[in-house]
Amino acid sequence: MDMFANLALGFSEAFALQNLLYCFLGVFLGTFIGVLPGIGPLATISMLLPLTFYVPPTAALIMLAGIYYGAQYGGSTASILMNLPGTPAAAVVCLDGYPMAKQGRAGVALFMTTIASFVGSTIGIVILTAFSPTLAGVALAFGPADYFSMMLLGLVAAAALAQGSPAKGIAMVLAGLALGMVGTDVQTGQQRFTFDIPQLADGISLVALAMGLFGVSEVITSIMRMREVSKQKQEKITLRSMVPTKSDVKQSWRAMLRGSGVGSFFGTLPGAGTTIASFIAYAVEKRIARKPERFGQGAVEGVSAPESASNASAQTAFIPTLTLGIPGDAVMALMLGAMIIQGIQPGPRLVTEHPELFWGLIASFWIGNVMLVVLNIPMIGLWVRMLRIPYGILYPAILLFICIGVFSVNNSAFDVLLVMIFGIVGYVMVLLKFEPAPLVLGFILGPLMEEHVRRAMLLSRGDAMVFLERPISASFLALTFALLAWSLFSAIRSMRYRPRAAAAR
């Protein structure tokens, strides 16, 4: 009965006119951004973070969340039509979605991805609704040492599971921790790493960091991709061409359920994210298929499974973020930052201290996903035409909005300069194949980890064994060291394999 009462409270909050408008704005912008290759939800949320200063917390989070899961819906459009994924998680949809488009079945592929997105999101929301309060209740027993160890595990997992070298991921986490230390120490009042620059006394702005790393750098790297898109012709999609056959439905519905299960599991893991979930779901379908040779040739399961996994993962990723205060990926880190900006501390007490925000956000997920089905199926022709926007108009406008947005936060030209610096740094990181996501996780979690480790040391009177004496903390530390050992072993094995592969050539 408590769950139904909580959901009733959430829907009463979500159906408020202001929250409905921001929910629609979020899912519309998310779909729009997901359709366009190269921008992605990270850049969009980064650009819209300044808006969270001027609206109530619930409305701000509803809009940012709508952008996130809306981008998962729209990300498959360019993957199917252009073989250019709108989001990293949509890259796997290219494998079978684009061959379906070349066979004249682009409409069916787009329809099935929309249905798979809805099914995956629905299952993810059910799991989020059922397990979040329970997990929050368990987390109330955590102490400062437990929180520190859990956050350390989250950072190491994000670094180890990041695309590319685990060593590079760990380096990015350490860089984020260092940037998070810039500013005035809360307990001693001493300025750290400010280099006598007055504007850094309050630390580096999260908005400036996120806009630079994900906004400006994405704009720079996306220009060539949009040039490729502008040279291609889009297929005309009609509602009649989107009707699937009985065979399509029969082959897809089990794949959607399996993909939703895979995505729901990986969404709750720190560092896994939607990209890993979609690739694992695709691999599972190919493994159990009677004719695996169909995959890569236009198999409808190869579209439905990863799409449902991606959206289920996007929803269940909110479980550790809201209940534990541990973001699983960079998007969740920005959501965490938005809550902190609003003066709301994510964690197990969020459910009891801000029930209208917690349950209102969950209720908005149901409403937003219904909106997305309405937006994606009848308006698919509009999204296809969005791919024709000239990049010469689109990207200068994005850069202008970035500069206006970051300046409006503190009315500081120094923050605009930081955006440009971090934009160049982010572009260099892309060229060198460094993932910026672990850096943002380290930047946001670093101050929280410092606070918990200091609190733990004060309570234990300086005894560092408190981190090993508490069973919960010791378990998290054991998992952390096991993950580090696995990453080190994988790195050594790959280094040994490369000379053998070169000699074989």
C-alpha positions in Angstrom: 0.0 0.0 0.0 2.9 2.3 0.8 4.2 2.0 -2.8 0.8 2.9 -4.3 0.5 5.9 -1.9 4.0 7.0 -2.9 3.2 6.7 -6.6 0.0 8.7 -6.1 2.1 11.4 -4.5 4.5 11.2 -7.4 1.9 11.5 -10.1 0.2 14.4 -8.3 3.6 16.1 -8.5 4.4 15.1 -12.0 1.0 16.1 -13.4 1.6 19.7 -12.2 1.5 21.9 -15.3 5.0 23.2 -14.9 6.5 19.8 -14.4 4.5 18.5 -17.4 5.9 21.3 -19.6 9.5 20.6 -18.5 9.0 16.9 -19.0 7.8 17.5 -22.6 10.6 19.9 -23.2 13.2 17.4 -21.9 12.0 14.4 -24.0 11.6 16.6 -27.1 15.1 18.0 -26.8 16.4 14.6 -25.9 14.9 13.0 -29.0 16.1 15.9 -31.2 19.6 15.7 -29.8 19.6 11.9 -30.1 18.7 12.1 -33.8 21.6 14.4 -34.6 24.9 12.4 -34.7 27.7 13.5 -32.5 26.1 15.8 -29.9 24.5 13.4 -27.4 22.8 13.7 -24.1 26.0 14.6 -22.2 26.6 17.8 -24.3 22.9 18.7 -24.1 22.6 18.3 -20.3 25.8 20.2 -19.9 24.5 23.1 -21.9 21.2 23.1 -20.0 22.7 22.9 -16.5 22.5 26.7 -16.0 18.7 26.5 -16.4 18.6 24.4 -13.2 19.4 27.6 -11.3 16.2 29.2 -12.2 13.5 26.5 -11.9 12.4 24.4 -9.0 14.4 21.2 -8.3 11.8 18.7 -9.3 11.1 20.5 -12.7 14.9 20.8 -13.4 15.5 17.1 -12.7 12.5 16.0 -14.7 13.7 18.0 -17.7 17.3 16.7 -17.5 16.1 13.1 -17.0 13.8 13.5 -20.0 16.8 14.6 -22.1 18.7 11.5 -21.0 16.2 8.8 -21.8 14.7 10.8 -24.7 18.2 10.7 -26.4 18.1 6.9 -26.0 14.9 6.9 -28.1 16.2 9.2 -30.8 19.7 7.8 -31.0 18.8 4.9 -33.3 17.3 7.1 -36.1 20.7 8.2 -37.6 22.1 4.7 -36.9 19.4 3.1 -39.0 19.2 5.7 -41.8 22.8 6.9 -42.1 24.9 4.2 -40.3 25.9 7.1 -38.0 24.9 6.5 -34.3 23.4 9.5 -32.6 24.6 8.2 -29.2 27.4 5.7 -28.3 24.8 3.2 -27.1 23.1 3.3 -30.5 26.3 2.2 -32.3 25.3 -1.4 -32.1 22.0 -0.7 -33.7 23.9 0.2 -36.9 24.9 -3.5 -37.3 21.4 -4.6 -38.3 19.5 -1.4 -38.5 21.4 0.0 -41.5 21.2 -3.3 -43.5 17.4 -3.2 -42.9 17.3 0.3 -44.3 19.2 -0.8 -47.4 16.6 -3.5 -47.8 13.9 -0.9 -47.8 12.7 -1.7 -44.3 13.9 1.4 -42.5 10.3 2.2 -41.4 10.0 -1.2 -39.7 13.4 -0.8 -38.0 12.4 2.6 -36.6 9.0 1.4 -35.4 10.6 -1.6 -33.7 13.2 0.5 -32.0 10.5 2.8 -30.6 8.5 -0.2 -29.2 11.7 -1.8 -27.8 12.6 1.5 -26.2 9.2 1.7 -24.5 9.3 -1.9 -23.3 12.8 -1.5 -22.0 12.0 1.8 -20.2 8.8 0.3 -18.7 10.6 -2.7 -17.2 13.4 -0.4 -16.0 11.0 1.9 -14.3 9.2 -1.0 -12.6 12.5 -2.2 -11.2 13.4 1.3 -10.2 10.1 1.7 -8.4 10.3 -1.6 -6.6 13.9 -1.7 -5.4 14.9 1.9 -4.8 13.1 2.4 -1.4 14.5 -1.0 -0.2 18.1 -0.1 -1.3 17.7 3.3 0.4 16.6 1.6 3.6 19.6 -0.7 3.6 21.9 2.3 2.8 20.8 4.1 6.0 23.0 1.6 7.9 26.1 2.8 6.1 28.7 4.9 7.9 31.2 7.4 6.6 33.8 4.6 6.0 31.3 2.6 4.1 30.4 5.5 1.8 34.0 6.3 1.1 34.7 2.7 0.1 31.6 2.4 -2.0 32.5 5.7 -3.9 36.0 4.4 -4.4 34.6 1.2 -5.9 32.4 3.3 -8.2 35.3 5.4 -9.4 37.5 2.3 -10.0 34.7 0.6 -11.8 34.1 3.6 -14.0 37.8 3.7 -14.9 38.2 0.0 -15.5 35.0 -0.4 -17.6 35.6 2.8 -19.7 36.2 2.4 -23.4 39.9 2.0 -24.1 42.8 1.4 -21.7 41.9 1.0 -18.0 45.1 2.9 -17.2 43.8 5.9 -19.1 40.5 5.6 -17.3 42.3 5.6 -13.9 44.4 8.6 -15.0 41.2 10.5 -15.8 39.7 9.7 -12.4 42.9 11.0 -10.7 42.7 14.2 -12.8 39.1 14.7 -11.8 40.0 14.2 -8.1 42.7 16.8 -8.5 40.4 19.3 -10.1 37.8 18.7 -7.4 40.3 19.8 -4.8 40.7 23.3 -6.3 39.2 26.0 -4.1 38.9 26.7 -0.4 39.0 23.9 2.1 35.8 23.9 4.1 37.3 22.8 7.4 40.6 24.8 7.4 39.7 27.8 5.2 43.0 27.3 3.3 43.0 27.8 -0.5 44.2 24.8 -2.5 45.6 24.9 -6.0 44.1 28.3 -6.8 47.4 29.8 -7.9 46.3 33.2 -6.4 43.5 33.4 -8.9 40.5 34.9 -7.0 37.9 33.3 -9.3 39.1 29.8 -8.2 38.5 30.4 -4.5 35.1 28.7 -4.8 36.5 25.9 -6.9 36.0 25.1 -10.6 32.5 25.5 -11.9 30.9 22.1 -12.7 28.9 23.9 -15.4 32.1 25.2 -17.1 33.8 21.9 -16.8 30.9 19.9 -18.3 30.2 22.4 -21.0 33.8 22.4 -22.1 34.5 18.7 -22.0 31.2 17.6 -23.5 29.8 20.6 -25.3 32.6 22.4 -27.0 34.7 19.3 -27.7 31.7 17.4 -29.1 31.0 20.4 -31.4 34.6 20.3 -32.7 34.7 16.5 -33.3 31.2 16.4 -34.8 31.7 18.8 -37.7 33.2 16.2 -40.0 30.4 13.7 -39.2 27.7 16.2 -40.1 29.5 16.9 -43.4 29.1 13.2 -44.1 25.4 13.3 -43.2 24.7 16.3 -45.4 26.0 14.3 -48.4 23.6 11.4 -48.0 20.0 11.2 -49.0 17.4 10.2 -46.5 14.7 7.6 -47.3 11.1 8.9 -47.1 9.4 7.2 -44.2 5.6 6.8 -44.1 3.4 5.3 -41.4 2.5 2.5 -43.8 6.1 1.5 -44.2 6.5 1.3 -40.4 4.0 -1.6 -40.0 6.0 -4.8 -39.0 5.1 -8.3 -40.2 4.0 -11.1 -37.9 7.4 -12.6 -38.2 9.0 -9.3 -37.1 6.8 -9.2 -33.9 7.4 -12.9 -33.2 11.2 -12.6 -33.4 11.3 -9.3 -31.5 9.2 -9.7 -28.3 11.4 -12.2 -26.6 14.5 -10.3 -27.6 13.0 -7.1 -26.1 12.4 -8.9 -22.8 15.9 -10.4 -22.7 17.4 -7.1 -23.6 15.4 -5.3 -20.9 16.7 -7.8 -18.3 20.3 -7.3 -19.5 20.0 -3.5 -19.5 18.3 -3.4 -16.1 21.2 -5.4 -14.5 24.0 -3.4 -16.1 22.2 -0.1 -15.4 22.6 -0.5 -11.7 26.4 -1.2 -11.9 28.8 1.7 -11.5 30.7 2.4 -14.7 28.7 0.0 -16.9 26.3 2.4 -18.6 24.0 2.0 -21.6 26.8 1.3 -24.1 28.0 -1.9 -22.5 24.4 -3.0 -21.9 23.4 -2.7 -25.5 26.5 -4.6 -26.8 26.0 -7.4 -24.2 22.3 -7.7 -25.2 23.3 -7.9 -28.9 25.9 -10.6 -28.1 23.3 -12.6 -26.1 20.9 -12.6 -29.0 23.5 -13.7 -31.5 24.7 -16.4 -29.2 21.2 -18.0 -28.7 20.0 -17.5 -32.2 19.3 -20.6 -34.3 20.8 -18.8 -37.3 23.5 -16.4 -36.0 24.6 -15.7 -39.6 21.5 -13.5 -40.0 23.0 -10.9 -37.6 24.7 -8.2 -39.5 22.4 -8.8 -42.5 19.3 -7.1 -41.2 18.0 -9.3 -38.3 15.2 -7.5 -36.4 16.3 -9.0 -33.1 19.7 -7.2 -33.6 17.8 -3.9 -33.4 15.2 -4.7 -30.7 17.4 -6.3 -28.1 20.1 -3.6 -27.8 17.5 -0.8 -28.0 15.5 -2.2 -25.1 18.7 -2.8 -23.1 19.9 0.7 -23.7 16.6 2.2 -22.4 16.2 -0.2 -19.5 19.8 0.7 -18.5 19.1 4.4 -18.7 16.2 4.0 -16.2 17.8 1.7 -13.7 21.0 3.9 -13.7 18.9 6.2 -11.4 18.8 3.6 -8.7 22.4 4.0 -7.3 22.3 7.7 -8.1 19.2 8.6 -6.2 19.4 6.1 -3.3 23.2 5.9 -2.7 24.5 9.1 -4.3 26.8 7.1 -6.5 26.5 8.0 -10.2 27.1 5.1 -12.6 28.2 7.2 -15.6 28.9 10.8 -16.6 25.2 11.6 -17.3 24.3 10.4 -13.8 27.2 12.5 -12.4 25.7 15.6 -14.0 22.3 14.7 -12.5 24.0 14.4 -9.2 25.7 17.7 -9.7 22.4 19.3 -10.6 20.9 18.1 -7.3 23.8 19.4 -5.3 23.5 22.8 -7.0 19.9 22.8 -5.9 21.0 22.1 -2.3 19.7 18.6 -2.3 22.0 15.8 -1.1 21.4 12.6 -3.0 21.5 9.4 -0.9 19.3 7.2 1.2 17.7 10.1 3.0 16.4 11.6 -0.3 13.5 9.2 -0.3 12.3 10.3 3.2 13.4 14.0 3.2 12.2 14.8 -0.3 9.5 12.3 -1.2 7.8 14.6 -3.6 11.0 15.0 -5.6 11.9 11.3 -5.6 8.5 10.0 -6.5 7.6 12.9 -8.7 10.8 12.1 -10.8 9.8 8.4 -11.0 6.3 9.2 -12.0 7.6 11.6 -14.7 9.4 8.6 -16.2 6.1 6.9 -17.0 4.6 10.1 -18.4 7.8 10.9 -20.4 7.9 7.5 -22.0 4.3 7.8 -23.2 5.2 11.2 -24.6 8.1 9.6 -26.4 6.0 7.0 -28.1 3.6 9.7 -29.3 6.6 11.8 -30.5 8.5 9.1 -32.2 5.9 7.2 -34.3 3.7 9.9 -35.8 6.5 12.5 -36.1 9.3 10.2 -37.5 9.2 12.2 -40.7 10.1 15.4 -38.7 13.1 13.6 -37.1 14.3 12.4 -40.4 14.2 16.0 -41.8 16.2 17.2 -38.8 19.2 15.4 -40.2 19.2 18.0 -43.0 20.0 21.0 -40.8 23.2 22.5 -42.1 26.1 22.1 -39.7 27.2 25.7 -40.5 24.0 26.9 -38.7 23.7 24.3 -36.0 27.1 24.3 -34.4 27.7 28.1 -34.2 24.3 28.4 -32.5 25.3 25.7 -30.0 28.6 27.4 -29.1 26.7 30.7 -28.6 24.2 29.1 -26.2 27.1 27.5 -24.3 28.8 30.9 -23.8 25.5 32.6 -22.8 24.6 29.7 -20.5 27.9 29.6 -18.6 28.1 33.4 -18.3 24.6 33.5 -16.8 25.5 31.3 -13.9 27.9 33.7 -12.1 28.0 36.6 -14.6 31.7 35.7 -14.9 33.8 36.0 -18.1 36.3 33.8 -16.4 33.9 30.9 -16.5 33.6 31.4 -20.3 37.4 31.3 -20.5 37.3 28.0 -18.5 34.8 26.6 -21.0 37.1 27.3 -23.9 40.1 25.8 -22.1 38.2 22.7 -21.1 36.8 22.4 -24.7 40.3 22.4 -26.1 41.4 19.9 -23.5 38.4 17.7 -24.2 39.2 17.7 -27.9 42.8 16.7 -27.3 41.5 13.9 -25.0 39.4 12.7 -27.8 42.4 12.6 -30.2 44.5 10.8 -27.6 41.5 8.4 -26.9 41.1 9.5 -23.2 37.5 9.1 -21.9 36.3 12.3 -20.2 33.5 10.6 -18.3 35.7 9.2 -15.5 37.2 12.7 -15.1 33.7 14.1 -14.3 32.9 11.3 -11.9 36.1 12.0 -10.1 35.5 15.7 -10.0 32.0 15.3 -8.5 32.7 12.4 -6.1 36.1 13.7 -5.0 34.8 16.3 -2.5 32.2 13.9 -1.2 34.9 11.2 -0.7 37.1 13.7 1.1 34.2 14.6 3.4 33.5 11.0 4.3 37.1 9.9 4.8 37.6 12.9 7.2 34.5 12.1 9.1 35.5 8.4 9.4 38.9 9.3 10.7 37.4 11.7 13.2 35.0 9.1 14.5 37.8 6.5 14.8 40.2 9.0 16.3 42.7 8.6 13.5 42.6 4.8 13.2 42.7 3.9 9.5 41.8 0.3 10.3 38.1 1.5 10.5 37.9 1.0 6.8 38.8 -2.7 7.2 37.1 -3.4 10.5 33.6 -2.5 9.2 32.3 -5.4 7.1 30.5 -3.3 4.5 33.6 -1.1 3.9 35.9 -4.1 3.8 33.7 -5.8 1.2 33.7 -2.7 -1.0 37.5 -2.4 -0.7 38.0 -6.1 -1.6 35.9 -5.6 -4.7 37.9 -2.5 -5.6 41.3 -4.3 -5.3 39.9 -7.3 -7.2 38.8 -4.9 -10.0 42.2 -3.2 -10.0 44.0 -6.6 -10.2 41.8 -7.7 -13.1 42.5 -4.4 -14.9 46.3 -4.8 -14.4 46.2 -8.4 -15.5 44.2 -7.4 -18.7 46.7 -4.7 -19.4 49.7 -7.0 -19.0 48.1 -9.7 -21.2 47.3 -7.2 -24.0 50.9 -5.9 -23.9 52.2 -9.5 -24.3 49.7 -10.2 -27.1 50.7 -7.2 -29.2 54.3 -8.3 -29.9 53.1 -11.8 -30.8 50.5 -10.4 -33.2 53.1 -8.1 -34.8 55.5 -11.0 -35.2 52.8 -13.1 -36.8 52.2 -10.5 -39.5 
